[in-house]
Amino acid sequence: MGSAVFPAKKKKLEAMMKKYGEDMTWHIFKTNFKTDYPDDWELINSAFESYQRNTKRGKNHPMPHPDKYLKNMYTSISKEI
């Protein structure tokens, strides 16, 4: 899959910070990401489902649940400010 599940991730996250402000909370980020980037949200979910389908029972795969994936993105962009 590569490290980026969807294209231009950093650029889109920076645009969200500019649009909603640097004091954007996790809940605001989550809601607005799903609204502003529905295709990317679908890509994240599709990638997760693909990992789920292709991983043998009892084994783990490297991708976190989609909500956790978003939380990790939020945390990483928050640290850069």
Beta strands, then each sheet from edge to edge (+ up, - down):
end
